[in-house]
């Protein structure tokens, strides 16, 4: 089966095509860009299909990084996947951006910790145990402070490979012989990681696909603030 994966959760817009039967990434394109992902993701998808000689109609599944990440980027990616799935009559998969990041480094045997910048001293993070082929989460992915993450990793007592756009700052702030940082090609989101992560996820109908922010969006925060200030009867 041909699996198309896309990631628009961060600065990188990425698309990849995976042959799930042969377990071969047929093509991938990633662009670190300041442009709106809506401008680049569909041309990227068309580009890898053209380069591999495949047609959109041959796709059997489409996967997307559903969060955490950029609010706007995530909405663009999820909307694009829904539109393609409805048009093609195929199912989809929304996978965790943190899990997909870890799959970028799946060859590492041991603990892989995905760290993404959130705001201020907060990060999105999750650690996984890797056997070189699959991942097992060691704690629930969540929004936490860098100090909280440092304690989580210290208490585990295990060596850990750091990846994600927050890995560099965390690595610098928490020097330890047990912490390693992924090389540049394994540090940022890629659609190949989305494809690999999606192979262990359940397929759903496109209307079920939703964004997983892991924190309240600004509109929700503003509404809560207004409700707090609203006089009680």
N, C-alpha and C positions, 0 to 999 in steps of 0.2 A: 504494500500500500504506500502511496505517496502522502507524506505528511508535510504540510507547509507550516512553518513556525514564524511568528513575527514578534518583535520586541520594540516597543516605543516607550518604555517605562522611565528612561533616563535620557542622557545627552546623545546616546547612540541609537540610531534607527537601524534595525537589522531584520533581514529576512533570510530564511534557510529552507532547503528542501531535503527531506530525509526519506530514503527508501527503507521502510521499517522491516521489510523481509530480509534484505541484505545487510541491514544496519550500516548503511553508508550515507554520509552527508553528500548529496549530489552537487550542491552549490550553496554558497552563503555570501551575502554581502552585508557589510556593516559600515555605517558612516557616522562619524562623530561630528555633529552639526549643530549650528545655532538656528537653523531653519525650523519652521513648524513641521512636525513629523507628518502631518497630513499632506505636505508637499512632496515628501520623499519616499514614504513607505510603499505606496502602490506602484510607482515606477521601479522600486527595488524588487517587488514581487514579480512584476512583468519581466524584469531583466533576468532574474534567475530562471524563470520558466523558459524564456527565449534561449538562453545559453545552454540549457539542458535538453532542449527540443521537446519539452513537455507542454501540455495544454492545461488550462485552468480546469477543464472538465475532467481531467484525470486525477484530480485531488480526491483523496479519500477521507481526509480529516484536516482541520486547521486548528492550530494551537496559538495561544497568545499569553504573554506575561500579563497577568491580571492584577498585579500589585504585590507589594507596595511599590511606590515610585511617584513620579510626577503626575499630579492630578490630571492635567491637560493631556499629557502623553498617554496615560493609561486609557482615558476616554477615547482618544483617537484610535488606539490599537483595538480596543474592544468593539468599537463601532465598525471598524473596517472588517473585522472577522465576522461579526454578525451579518453584515451586508453580503459578504462573499458566501457564507454558509446558507443564507436564505436563498440566494441566487442559484447556488449549485445543488441545494438539497442534501448537504452533508452535515455531519455533526461536528462539534468543536470541543475544545478543552481550554479552560483557563487555568494556568499553573502559576504557582508562587514565583515571583521574581527572585526571591532569596534562594529558593530551591534550584531554579534554573542557573543561577550564578554558581552554586555548588557543583552542578553537573558540568559546568565548563571546566572543572578541575577534578573530574571523577576519577582520573588515574591515580590520584593521591590516596594512599591507604592510611586511614586515620581520621582525625577530626578536621572537618572543613567548616569554617565559620564565615558566613556571608554577612557583611556589614555595609549598610547603605546610609548615606547622610539623610537626616530628617530635618531638624531645625535646632539651632543652638548646639547644646551638648547632647542632644538626643540622636539616636540612630535606630534604624530598623535592623534587627539581627535575628539570626537563628544558626545553630550549630548542628552539624550532621555527622554521623559516623559513616565513613565510606569504606567499602570493601573492594573498590576499584571498578565496580559495576553498578551498584545500587546504593541508595542513601537511606539512613534511618535517623529521623530527627532526635536530637538529644534534649531539646527543650522547645516549648512552643514559640513560634516566631512572634515577635512583638516589638513594640516601641519601648526603648529603654535608654537610660543614660549610658555614656561610655564607661563610667565607673561601675555600673551594674553589670555590664558585659564583661569587664575585666575580672570582676569577682566570680562570675559564672565560669569563665575559662580557668581561673586560678584554682577554684574548688575542684574542677574536674581532674586536675593534675596531669592532663594529657597534652601532648604536642598538638598544635593546631595550625592549619594553613588558613590565612585570612584572604578574602577576596571581596570585591565590591568597591564602589567609589569612596566608601568611608574607611577602607582597609589601611590606606597609607597613613592617615592622621592617627588612627587608633594604634597602629604599629609603632609610630614614632613616640606617641605619648605613653606607651606601655611596653618598654623594652624588656624582653624576656627571652632566654634561650629556648623556651618552649613554643615561641610564636614565630611563624614564618609568613612571608607575604607572597602571594601569587605573582607571577610575571605579568607584564602589561596585557598580554593577549588573553590571560585568564582572569583579569581583574574586573573588567566591565561587562555589562549585559551583552549577550549575543543570542541570536535566534537559534543557533545550534544547541545551546543549553536549554532553550524552551522546548525544542523538539525532543531532546533526550528526556527531559523531565516529564513531558506529556505522555511518554510511553508507559508510565506507571500511573497515569491518571484515568479517571472514568470519563467516557465521552458523554456529552450532554447536548440537548437541543439548543440552538442559538438563542432562543428567548430566555433560557435559563442563565446565560452567561452574564456575570456581573463583575464589577471592579471591586477589589479588596484593598481598601486604602490603609487599614491598620490604625488610622487615626481620623478624627473628625475633620471633614472639609470645612473651609471658612464659613460657608453658609450655615452649617450646623452649629458651629461655635457662636456665630452672631445671633442665631435664633435662641440658643441657650442663654446667652447674655441678656437678651431682651426679656426672656421669660423670668430670669432672676430678678430683673428690675421692675417687672410688671407688678403693680400693687395687688396684694391678695384681698379677696372679699372677706 
